[in-house]
């Protein structure tokens, strides 16, 4: 996870840009989710989260790779 604080030069409005790449295995994802929960208490305001969380609603959505 990479976290940026972004401020528009013309409007002076700001938001948090968070770039994410998550692991495929459930146990390895836990630190990412913990970091996001911690960050939410430290960074009020708007967030923009982009990336690949590698999170699936159903195992049937998974194509290739190891089982979770």
FIKOLZA-1660 file (N, C-alpha, C; in steps of 0.1 Angstrom, whole numbers, plus 5000, padded with zeros to 4 digits):
% residues 68
   i   px   py   pz ch aa at
   1 5008 4988 5000  A  X  N
   1 5000 5000 5000  A  X CA
   1 5009 5012 5000  A  X  C
   2 5005 5022 4991  A  X  N
   2 5012 5035 4991  A  X CA
   2 5002 5045 4994  A  X  C
   3 5005 5055 5002  A  X  N
   3 4995 5065 5006  A  X CA
   3 5001 5079 5003  A  X  C
   4 4993 5087 4996  A  X  N
   4 4996 5100 4993  A  X CA
   4 4986 5110 4998  A  X  C
   5 4990 5121 5003  A  X  N
   5 4981 5132 5005  A  X CA
   5 4982 5142 4993  A  X  C
   6 4970 5144 4987  A  X  N
   6 4970 5152 4974  A  X CA
   6 4962 5165 4976  A  X  C
   7 4968 5176 4972  A  X  N
   7 4961 5189 4973  A  X CA
   7 4961 5195 4959  A  X  C
   8 4949 5200 4955  A  X  N
   8 4948 5207 4942  A  X CA
   8 4954 5221 4943  A  X  C
   9 4962 5224 4934  A  X  N
   9 4968 5238 4935  A  X CA
   9 4958 5249 4932  A  X  C
  10 4948 5247 4924  A  X  N
  10 4939 5257 4921  A  X CA
  10 4928 5259 4931  A  X  C
  11 4923 5247 4936  A  X  N
  11 4911 5248 4946  A  X CA
  11 4915 5246 4960  A  X  C
  12 4927 5242 4963  A  X  N
  12 4932 5239 4976  A  X CA
  12 4925 5228 4983  A  X  C
  13 4916 5220 4976  A  X  N
  13 4909 5209 4981  A  X CA
  13 4919 5197 4982  A  X  C
  14 4917 5188 4992  A  X  N
  14 4927 5177 4993  A  X CA
  14 4919 5164 4995  A  X  C
  15 4926 5153 4992  A  X  N
  15 4921 5140 4994  A  X CA
  15 4933 5131 4996  A  X  C
  16 4930 5118 5000  A  X  N
  16 4940 5108 5002  A  X CA
  16 4939 5098 4990  A  X  C
  17 4951 5096 4984  A  X  N
  17 4952 5087 4973  A  X CA
  17 4959 5075 4979  A  X  C
  18 4953 5063 4978  A  X  N
  18 4959 5051 4983  A  X CA
  18 4959 5040 4972  A  X  C
  19 4971 5036 4969  A  X  N
  19 4974 5026 4959  A  X CA
  19 4976 5013 4966  A  X  C
  20 4969 5002 4961  A  X  N
  20 4969 4989 4968  A  X CA
  20 4973 4978 4958  A  X  C
  21 4981 4969 4963  A  X  N
  21 4982 4956 4956  A  X CA
  21 4982 4945 4967  A  X  C
  22 4972 4937 4967  A  X  N
  22 4970 4927 4978  A  X CA
  22 4975 4913 4974  A  X  C
  23 4979 4906 4984  A  X  N
  23 4983 4892 4982  A  X CA
  23 4970 4883 4978  A  X  C
  24 4973 4871 4973  A  X  N
  24 4962 4862 4969  A  X CA
  24 4957 4854 4981  A  X  C
  25 4966 4851 4991  A  X  N
  25 4962 4843 5002  A  X CA
  25 4956 4851 5013  A  X  C
  26 4946 4846 5019  A  X  N
  26 4938 4852 5030  A  X CA
  26 4947 4857 5041  A  X  C
  27 4955 4848 5046  A  X  N
  27 4964 4852 5058  A  X CA
  27 4974 4863 5055  A  X  C
  28 4978 4864 5042  A  X  N
  28 4987 4875 5038  A  X CA
  28 4980 4888 5036  A  X  C
  29 4967 4887 5034  A  X  N
  29 4959 4900 5032  A  X CA
  29 4956 4907 5045  A  X  C
  30 4957 4900 5056  A  X  N
  30 4953 4906 5069  A  X CA
  30 4961 4919 5072  A  X  C
  31 4974 4919 5070  A  X  N
  31 4981 4932 5074  A  X CA
  31 4976 4944 5065  A  X  C
  32 4973 4941 5053  A  X  N
  32 4968 4952 5044  A  X CA
  32 4955 4958 5050  A  X  C
  33 4945 4949 5053  A  X  N
  33 4933 4953 5059  A  X CA
  33 4934 4960 5072  A  X  C
  34 4944 4955 5080  A  X  N
  34 4947 4962 5093  A  X CA
  34 4952 4976 5091  A  X  C
  35 4961 4977 5081  A  X  N
  35 4967 4990 5078  A  X CA
  35 4956 5000 5073  A  X  C
  36 4947 4995 5065  A  X  N
  36 4936 5004 5060  A  X CA
  36 4927 5008 5072  A  X  C
  37 4924 4999 5081  A  X  N
  37 4916 5003 5092  A  X CA
  37 4923 5013 5101  A  X  C
  38 4936 5011 5103  A  X  N
  38 4943 5021 5111  A  X CA
  38 4944 5034 5105  A  X  C
  39 4946 5034 5092  A  X  N
  39 4947 5047 5084  A  X CA
  39 4934 5054 5084  A  X  C
  40 4923 5047 5085  A  X  N
  40 4910 5054 5084  A  X CA
  40 4908 5063 5097  A  X  C
  41 4914 5059 5108  A  X  N
  41 4913 5067 5120  A  X CA
  41 4923 5079 5120  A  X  C
  42 4933 5078 5112  A  X  N
  42 4943 5088 5112  A  X CA
  42 4941 5098 5101  A  X  C
  43 4933 5095 5091  A  X  N
  43 4932 5104 5079  A  X CA
  43 4917 5107 5076  A  X  C
  44 4912 5117 5083  A  X  N
  44 4898 5121 5079  A  X CA
  44 4897 5127 5066  A  X  C
  45 4886 5127 5060  A  X  N
  45 4884 5134 5047  A  X CA
  45 4882 5123 5036  A  X  C
  46 4882 5128 5024  A  X  N
  46 4880 5120 5012  A  X CA
  46 4892 5111 5009  A  X  C
  47 4888 5099 5005  A  X  N
  47 4898 5089 5000  A  X CA
  47 4896 5085 4986  A  X  C
  48 4906 5081 4979  A  X  N
  48 4905 5075 4966  A  X CA
  48 4914 5063 4966  A  X  C
  49 4908 5051 4966  A  X  N
  49 4916 5039 4967  A  X CA
  49 4916 5032 4953  A  X  C
  50 4928 5029 4948  A  X  N
  50 4930 5023 4935  A  X CA
  50 4939 5011 4937  A  X  C
  51 4936 5001 4929  A  X  N
  51 4946 4989 4929  A  X CA
  51 4939 4976 4927  A  X  C
  52 4947 4966 4931  A  X  N
  52 4942 4952 4930  A  X CA
  52 4942 4946 4944  A  X  C
  53 4931 4945 4950  A  X  N
  53 4930 4939 4963  A  X CA
  53 4931 4924 4963  A  X  C
  54 4929 4918 4951  A  X  N
  54 4929 4903 4950  A  X CA
  54 4919 4897 4960  A  X  C
  55 4908 4904 4962  A  X  N
  55 4897 4899 4970  A  X CA
  55 4885 4895 4962  A  X  C
  56 4880 4883 4964  A  X  N
  56 4869 4877 4956  A  X CA
  56 4857 4875 4965  A  X  C
  57 4845 4877 4959  A  X  N
  57 4833 4874 4966  A  X CA
  57 4831 4859 4967  A  X  C
  58 4834 4852 4956  A  X  N
  58 4832 4837 4956  A  X CA
  58 4845 4831 4950  A  X  C
  59 4848 4819 4954  A  X  N
  59 4860 4812 4949  A  X CA
  59 4858 4809 4935  A  X  C
  60 4845 4808 4930  A  X  N
  60 4843 4805 4916  A  X CA
  60 4847 4817 4907  A  X  C
  61 4849 4829 4912  A  X  N
  61 4853 4840 4904  A  X CA
  61 4868 4839 4901  A  X  C
  62 4875 4830 4908  A  X  N
  62 4890 4829 4906  A  X CA
  62 4893 4821 4894  A  X  C
  63 4903 4826 4886  A  X  N
  63 4907 4819 4874  A  X CA
  63 4922 4816 4876  A  X  C
  64 4925 4803 4877  A  X  N
  64 4939 4799 4879  A  X CA
  64 4945 4802 4893  A  X  C
  65 4957 4799 4895  A  X  N
  65 4963 4802 4908  A  X CA
  65 4960 4792 4919  A  X  C
  66 4965 4795 4931  A  X  N
  66 4963 4786 4942  A  X CA
  66 4950 4789 4949  A  X  C
  67 4944 4778 4955  A  X  N
  67 4932 4780 4963  A  X CA
  67 4935 4789 4975  A  X  C
  68 4925 4797 4980  A  X  N
  68 4927 4805 4991  A  X CA
  68 4927 4797 5004  A  X  C
% end
